[in-house]
Amino acid sequence: MEASSGKIFLSEQRGTIETALYQRNCTFNFDTFFNEHKGPFDPLYLFNDELLEGAATIRMDIEKPTYIILVPITGDLRYTGCGKVLEDVLVGQLFVMKLDRESNFSISNPYESDAISYLQIWIAASDDRPMLPYTVDFELGMLPNALISLIADQDKTSPFNLNIGSFEGRSEITYQKRGSASRFFCFVVAGAFEVEGRLLHAKDGLALWDTDAVEMEALSNNALILTMEI
């Protein structure tokens, strides 16, 4: 099999930004983290694995039109937008919001003493057209060894496709891309996978291009992966 063009983003090479309120592990350059080899995988320009301490709130500033995607991993979170949009996002849900340039939003931990962890993803938008925020529910146990779509049914014009899946060891799947010009990114939340011949461990990411299909095999039980077509 001819190897597809790609780039691995190893967990141990991510940038870590830590304060008394949060720990932020950045796949791409962000804030004070910069590495010449960690530029964005356009239009995906932020993919953070974050931990927020109990009762803490952080504010995020957006410079350009952007889709904001939040995926709780352990513990629920609270999103507050500049338009006073308030949303509690639970474990087993994904939240998508589109913000205009020069906007901001906040993420809060609703628990007094327990930390929460979540994925925060930013995808640059090509226009300023408004989009209603939405939440998608998913239950990994209902569809094992398969990818579950995380795009709301009503959002047929979404410029990206998101999926998540939980797999047992040696389970295999082939993801067929929606468009030949789009690109593929995946992030291993837990466990280990082989994706297009590349070995990925927990918190590793992989960017692929110039391929119409992506072959994946879980190498451990309860392996969890998030995939994106952009």
N, C-alpha and C positions, 0 to 999 in steps of 0.2 A: 504494500500500500504506500502510495506517495505521501510524504509528510506534508501536512498543511502548514501554511505560514502562520507563525504565532510567537507569543512572548509570555513567559511565566513570570508572575509576580509572587515571589516567595514570602511567606509569612514573616520570617526573621529579618527580611530586608525592608519591611514597612517602617514608616516613620511613626514614632510614639511621642505624643504630646500629653503631658500629665500635669494636673493641678490638684488642689485639695477637693475639687468638685467632680472632676472627670478624668478618665483615661481615654485617649483617642488614638487608634491605630489606623494609619492612613496608607492605603494602597498607592495612591497618587499624591503628587505634591500638593500640600495644603498648609495654610497658615505659616508656622515657622519651619515646617519640614520642607526641605528641597533637596532633590537628588536629580542630576541631569538625566538619569535613566528612568525616572518615574514620572514622566510627563503624562498628560491625559490620553485616554483612548477615545478620541472624539467620536461622538458628542458626549460620551461618558467622562466626566472630569472630577468626580469625587466618589470614592467608595471607602467609607470608614466603618470600622468595627469599634463601637464605643461602649464605655461603661460610665454610668452616671450615678453618683452617690445619693443616698437617701435624702429626700426633700430638696434636692438641688435643681436649679434651672439654668440652662445655657441659652444664649441668644446667638442666632446664625444670621449673617448678612449676605444678601445675594446681589451681585453686581449686574447680572444679565438675566433675561428670561430663562427660567429653569424649571424642570420637573423635579420635585422633591419626593423621594420614596423612603418610607420608614418601615422597618420590619422588626418588631420586638422579638428578642430571642429568649431572655429570661426576665419576666416581670412586664407589666403594662407600662405605657408611657402616655404623656399628655402633650398634645400639640396645640400651640396658640399662634395664629397667623396675624399679620399686621392689620388685617381687616376684622379682627376680633373673632376669627373662626376658632372655635374650641372643639377639640376632638380627643376623646380617649381611645387609644389604639391598644388592643389587647393582644396577648400572645395567641397566635393562630389567625392573625389579621395582617394585612398590608395596607398602608395608607399612601395615597398619591395626591399631590397638590401641585398646581402650576402657579409660579409666582412671577411677577413682572420684574424688570430691572430696578435696582435700587430698593429692594424690598428686604424684609427681615421676618423671622419667625423664632419661636422659642420651643424648646423641648424641656419638659419637667418630669421629675420622678415623683409620682403620687404617694410613695411609701416614705414613712418618716425615717426609718433606719436601714432598710434593705436597699442595696444597689440593684440597678437594672442594667441589662445589656441589650443592644439593638444594632441593626445595620442602618446606616444613613447613606443614601445614594443620590447623586445629582446628575441629571442629564440636561445638557443645553437644549433649549427650545429654539426653533428656527423662526418663530413669530411671537407676537404679543397677544394673540387671541386668547381670551379668557377660557378657563376650563373649570367646571365644578369639581371640587375635591371628592374623592370617593374612597371607600374602604372595601376590601375584598376579604371574605372569610375563607379559610382553607383548613382542612383536617388531614394531616399526613397519613394517618392510619386508615383512612377510607380508600386510598388508592396507592397501595404499596408498589414499589419498584416501577414507578411511572412519574412523569413530570406533570405537575398540576399547574394550570394556567392561573396567573395572578393578575390578569387584565380584566377589568369589569366588562361584562357583555355589551354594555351600552357604548363602550369606548372603542368603536370599530376603526377609528382613524388614528389610534395611538401610534406614534413613531417608534415605539419600542415594544418588545414582547418579553414578558417576565414569566419564569416558571420556577417551581421549587419541587424537590422530590426526595423521598427517603427510600433507601435501597438496602437490601441485604447483600452480603458478600457474594461476588461473582455474578450479580445481576447485570445485564447489559441493556443498553437502549441506544437508539440512533435518533438524534434530533435533526429534523429536516427544516432548513431555514425557509422563511417566508419569501425572501427576496435575494437575488444573486448579488446585489450590490451592498447588502447589509453586512454587519460584522457581529461577532459572537464574543461574549465574555461570560465566564463562569467563576464562581467562588465556592470553595468547599467550606461549609459551615462546620461540619463534623465528619470524622472518619477519613477515608482515603479513596481516591478514584484514579483510574487511568483514563485520560481524555485525549483522544487523537494521538496516542502513543506517549503522552507525557504523564509522569507520575506526580500526583498532587496530594498533599497532606492537608490537614485542617488549617484553615485560614489562608491557604494559597489561592491565588487567582490565575486565570489564563485568558489571554486575549488571542482570538483567531480571526483570520481574514482569508479571502480567496478560497473559500470552501463552501460547498452547497449543503453538506451534511456533517454532523459531528457525532462521532462514536464515543460512548462513555461506558465504563465498567466500574462498578463498586468493588473495592478491594477489602472492605470491612463491613461488619454488620452495623445497622443503624447509621449508615453513611448518608449525610444530608448535603445537598448541593443546590445552589441558586444559579439559574442561567438567565442570560439576557441576550436578546437580538436587537441591535441598534443600527 
